[in-house]
Amino acid sequence: MLYVVTTKILRSQIPEDQAAELIQKEMAHARQFIEQKKILAAYRRLGGGGSFFIVDADSNEEVHQIFSGLPLARYLEFEVTPVLLHPLFGGPA
């Protein structure tokens, strides 16, 4: 099942002295799921403040597991939307 996961960063809550290290850990964690073909694509929101991810997961629980394990998870707001391919692109009618 495909999901669109939208994140919003709560920058004011991230301790300044930990930000650089947390971001490095975040990227390494995300790369694991990219290599496993769980995160298929990622986009930054124009103007900053968050990202969009296309995720291929077997369940809502798997999506939760992927994103709750992010080092920055406690500083993010998430919105998860299950999606189907649109019929214009070969999806179900």
C-alpha positions in Angstrom: 0.0 0.0 0.0 1.2 3.5 -0.8 1.1 6.4 1.7 1.9 10.1 1.5 3.4 11.1 4.8 3.6 14.8 5.4 5.9 16.1 8.1 6.1 19.5 9.7 9.2 20.4 11.7 8.7 22.0 15.1 12.1 23.9 14.9 11.6 26.0 18.0 11.5 22.8 20.1 14.8 21.3 18.8 17.7 21.9 21.2 20.2 24.0 19.3 23.1 22.1 20.7 21.7 18.8 19.4 20.3 19.9 16.0 23.2 19.1 13.8 23.7 15.6 15.3 20.0 14.8 15.2 19.8 15.8 11.5 22.8 13.6 10.6 21.2 10.6 12.5 17.9 11.4 10.7 19.4 11.2 7.3 21.2 7.9 8.1 17.9 6.4 9.5 16.0 7.5 6.4 18.6 6.1 4.0 18.0 2.6 5.5 14.3 2.8 4.4 15.2 4.2 1.0 17.6 1.3 0.4 14.8 -1.1 1.5 12.4 0.5 -1.0 10.1 1.6 1.8 10.6 5.3 1.2 10.2 5.7 -2.6 10.5 9.5 -2.8 10.9 12.6 -0.7 10.1 16.2 -1.4 10.7 19.3 0.6 8.0 21.8 1.2 8.7 25.1 -0.6 9.6 27.7 2.0 10.9 25.1 4.4 9.3 23.7 7.4 8.6 20.1 6.4 8.7 17.3 3.8 6.5 14.9 1.9 7.3 11.2 1.6 5.9 8.5 -0.7 6.1 5.3 1.3 5.4 1.7 0.4 4.4 -0.2 3.5 2.4 -3.3 4.3 0.3 -1.6 7.0 -0.4 1.5 8.9 1.6 0.0 11.7 4.7 -0.3 9.4 4.4 3.4 8.5 4.2 4.2 12.2 7.3 2.1 12.9 9.3 3.8 10.2 8.5 7.3 11.2 8.3 7.0 15.0 11.8 5.7 14.9 13.2 8.8 13.3 15.7 10.7 15.6 13.7 13.9 15.1 10.2 12.2 15.5 9.5 14.0 18.8 10.1 17.4 16.9 7.8 16.5 14.0 4.1 16.6 13.3 2.9 13.8 10.9 -0.1 13.4 8.6 -0.4 10.0 7.0 -2.7 9.5 4.0 -3.1 6.1 2.3 -3.3 6.6 -1.5 -4.1 4.7 -4.7 -2.7 5.4 -8.2 -5.1 7.7 -10.1 -6.9 6.1 -13.1 -5.1 8.6 -15.4 -1.9 6.8 -14.6 -3.2 3.2 -14.7 -4.7 3.0 -11.3 -8.1 1.4 -10.5 -11.2 3.2 -11.8 
